[in-house]
Amino acid sequence: MDIKQAAKIFKALSHPNRLEIYLSIVKGEQGSFKTAACECGVAELIATLKIGAPTVSHHLKELANAGLITTERQGKFLVARPLPETWAEVKRLLPE
């Protein structure tokens, strides 16, 4: 990971709500979309974290722009997944 990429990641994760969203996505704990691929439904994120849909949408966009997640439509649902290569780097930097 180069310095510019690290700065983008740190900037994206510096907001408490974004960090909470990212960790929820990585853990894949959000109900019906729980899979081995670590994904979660955005609607369930909104309900669980009690953050408004426009705010969650903004935070997801910031996480995606930093190269931390991808999002994909599954029918009428939006599902977020962490990028494994970036998660491996972030995991090294986060305290347990």
C-alpha positions in Angstrom: 0.0 0.0 0.0 1.4 3.4 -0.9 1.2 6.6 1.2 -1.7 8.1 -0.9 -3.8 5.0 -0.6 -3.1 4.8 3.2 -4.1 8.4 3.6 -7.4 7.8 1.7 -8.1 4.8 3.9 -7.3 6.6 7.2 -9.5 9.6 6.1 -12.4 7.3 5.3 -12.1 5.4 8.6 -11.6 8.6 10.6 -15.4 9.2 10.9 -16.9 7.1 13.7 -20.0 6.1 11.7 -17.9 5.0 8.7 -15.6 3.0 10.9 -18.7 1.3 12.5 -20.2 0.6 9.1 -17.0 -0.8 7.7 -16.4 -3.1 10.7 -20.1 -4.3 10.5 -19.5 -5.1 6.8 -16.3 -6.9 7.5 -17.9 -9.0 10.2 -20.8 -9.8 8.0 -23.2 -9.8 11.0 -26.1 -8.2 9.3 -28.8 -10.8 9.2 -30.2 -12.4 6.0 -27.2 -11.6 3.8 -24.6 -13.2 6.2 -22.3 -15.4 4.1 -18.8 -16.6 4.1 -18.0 -13.8 1.7 -18.5 -11.2 4.5 -21.4 -9.2 3.0 -24.3 -7.4 4.5 -27.5 -5.8 3.3 -27.4 -2.0 3.5 -31.1 -1.9 4.7 -30.1 -4.0 7.6 -27.1 -1.8 8.3 -29.4 1.2 8.4 -31.8 -0.5 10.9 -29.0 -1.9 13.1 -26.9 1.2 13.3 -29.8 3.6 13.5 -28.3 6.0 10.9 -30.5 7.5 8.2 -30.4 6.1 4.7 -28.9 9.2 3.0 -26.1 9.3 5.6 -25.3 5.6 5.2 -25.3 6.0 1.4 -22.8 8.9 1.8 -20.6 6.8 4.1 -20.7 3.8 1.8 -19.7 6.0 -1.1 -16.7 7.3 0.9 -15.7 3.8 1.9 -15.9 2.7 -1.8 -13.9 5.7 -3.0 -11.2 4.7 -0.5 -11.1 1.2 -1.9 -12.4 -0.4 1.2 -15.7 -1.9 -0.1 -17.7 -2.7 -3.1 -21.5 -2.6 -3.4 -23.8 -4.7 -5.6 -27.5 -4.9 -6.2 -29.1 -8.2 -5.5 -32.7 -7.7 -6.7 -34.1 -4.7 -4.8 -31.4 -4.9 -2.1 -28.0 -3.3 -2.0 -25.2 -5.5 -0.6 -21.8 -4.2 0.6 -18.6 -6.3 0.7 -15.2 -5.5 1.9 -12.3 -5.8 -0.5 -10.1 -8.6 0.9 -6.8 -7.2 0.0 -7.5 -3.8 1.6 -9.0 -5.5 4.7 -5.8 -7.4 5.2 -3.9 -4.1 5.3 -6.4 -2.4 7.5 -6.5 -5.4 9.9 -2.7 -5.0 10.4 -3.2 -1.3 11.4 -6.3 -1.6 13.7 -6.0 -2.4 17.4 -7.8 -5.5 18.4 
